[in-house]
């Protein structure tokens, strides 16, 4: 296969990566839930996002006192709303460099 054809194909594809460090989510069940939430949110916003490689990384821990269980509805709702806002912002047209500096 021609390298140019492979590069062209890669530019039209959509990949999502999820990084949930152990230091921010100690239990494997919590990390798995967060990754599933990331993949589901990416699917919901796939039609709005440009093709390419998208990586979502958990930058800070969540409050275990507020979310004691990985299956808590409060955690699911909080993660879903934050991911939806993040991906909607990423899909919005405009100055991406300004948005990246805010985050």
C-alpha positions as CSV (number, residue, x, y, z in Angstrom):
1,X,0.0,0.0,0.0
2,X,1.3,3.4,-0.9
3,X,2.5,5.6,2.1
4,X,0.5,8.5,0.8
5,X,-2.7,6.4,0.7
6,X,-2.1,5.2,4.3
7,X,-1.5,8.8,5.5
8,X,-4.7,10.0,3.7
9,X,-6.7,7.2,5.3
10,X,-5.3,8.1,8.7
11,X,-6.4,11.7,8.3
12,X,-10.0,10.6,7.8
13,X,-10.2,8.1,10.7
14,X,-11.2,8.9,14.3
15,X,-9.4,7.5,17.3
16,X,-9.9,8.1,20.9
17,X,-7.4,7.4,23.7
18,X,-8.2,7.4,27.4
19,X,-5.5,8.0,30.1
20,X,-6.6,7.5,33.7
21,X,-3.5,7.4,35.9
22,X,-3.5,5.2,38.9
23,X,-2.5,8.0,41.2
24,X,-5.8,9.8,40.4
25,X,-8.1,6.7,40.5
26,X,-6.6,4.0,42.8
27,X,-9.2,1.3,42.1
28,X,-9.2,-0.5,38.8
29,X,-13.0,-0.6,38.7
30,X,-13.0,3.2,38.9
31,X,-10.4,3.6,36.2
32,X,-12.4,1.2,33.9
33,X,-15.6,3.1,34.6
34,X,-13.9,6.4,33.7
35,X,-12.5,5.0,30.5
36,X,-15.9,3.6,29.4
37,X,-17.4,7.0,30.1
38,X,-14.7,8.7,28.0
39,X,-15.3,6.3,25.1
40,X,-19.1,6.7,25.3
41,X,-18.8,10.5,25.4
42,X,-16.5,10.4,22.4
43,X,-19.1,8.4,20.5
44,X,-21.8,10.9,21.4
45,X,-19.6,13.7,20.0
46,X,-18.0,11.9,17.2
47,X,-20.0,13.7,14.5
48,X,-18.8,17.1,15.8
49,X,-15.1,16.3,16.2
50,X,-12.6,16.5,13.5
51,X,-11.0,13.2,12.3
52,X,-7.7,12.3,13.9
53,X,-6.3,11.1,17.2
54,X,-8.0,12.5,20.3
55,X,-6.6,11.8,23.8
56,X,-8.5,12.5,27.0
57,X,-6.4,12.4,30.2
58,X,-7.6,12.7,33.8
59,X,-5.5,15.6,35.2
60,X,-6.6,15.5,38.8
61,X,-8.1,13.1,41.3
62,X,-11.8,13.1,42.1
63,X,-13.0,13.5,45.7
64,X,-13.4,10.0,47.2
65,X,-15.5,11.4,50.0
66,X,-17.9,12.9,47.5
67,X,-17.8,9.8,45.2
68,X,-17.2,6.8,47.5
69,X,-18.3,4.2,44.9
70,X,-17.2,3.8,41.2
71,X,-20.8,2.9,40.4
72,X,-22.3,5.9,42.2
73,X,-24.9,7.7,40.0
74,X,-23.3,11.0,41.2
75,X,-19.9,10.1,39.8
76,X,-21.4,8.9,36.5
77,X,-23.4,12.1,36.1
78,X,-20.5,14.4,37.1
79,X,-18.1,12.6,34.7
80,X,-20.6,12.6,31.8
81,X,-21.4,16.3,32.2
82,X,-17.7,17.3,32.4
83,X,-16.8,15.1,29.4
84,X,-19.7,16.5,27.3
85,X,-18.6,20.0,28.1
86,X,-15.0,19.2,27.3
87,X,-15.8,17.6,23.9
88,X,-18.3,20.2,22.9
89,X,-15.6,22.8,23.6
90,X,-13.1,20.8,21.6
91,X,-15.5,20.6,18.6
92,X,-16.4,24.3,18.6
93,X,-14.9,26.4,15.9
94,X,-12.6,29.2,16.8
95,X,-9.2,29.8,18.4
96,X,-8.2,26.4,19.7
97,X,-4.9,27.8,21.1
98,X,-6.8,30.1,23.5
99,X,-9.0,27.2,24.7
100,X,-5.9,25.0,25.3
101,X,-4.3,27.7,27.4
102,X,-7.3,27.8,29.7
103,X,-7.3,24.1,30.4
